[in-house]
Amino acid sequence: MNMLLFIELVAVLIMAGGLGGIFYDVLKNKKNIDSKTIQLTAVVFVLPLLLVLGLEGKIGRETIGTLFGIIFGYVLSGTWKQ
C-alpha cells in the first residue's frame, strides 16, 4: 500500500471518529455545543484536511504553516480561562 494513501486514510478515519464522538457527546449525554466542542471540531476536521491537501500538493508549505498557526492559536487561546 502506498504510504501517502495510508496517511490520507488515517486522516479520514480521524475525521470520522471525531464526528462520531461529537455526535455521541451531544446526543447521548444531552450536551450543548459549546466553545470546547467547536475547538475540538477545528482540530479534528481542519488539521487532517490540511494534512491531506498538503500531501497532495494542492496548497503550499507557507499556506499550511500559516493555517496551522491560526488554528493552534485559536484552540489554545481559551486554554487558561476559568
Steps between C-alpha positions, in 0.01 A plus 500: 500500500624844415610694810330819379169317463541345846555841662197642320282208613612552861411869470152409370453254788598772748237731350233226508586408859485865603160541344375187675639621831337840466164344408526257790582778744217723380229238455575240767620729779249775413775761482485829317753601238730739683834663425696188594299295250571753227870491586495120484330521162776728372768257612323186381390624158723783385840363597462164320353684202804728487725195526330330205500815286866555577594143413312527172680823414182705474620767745852624566719469806463865593123476491498184710730658759285811521177303537653269763609807697156656480324181609738426787472862616122475497490167680752601764357849552237382749716249682571704811156657543307378799 
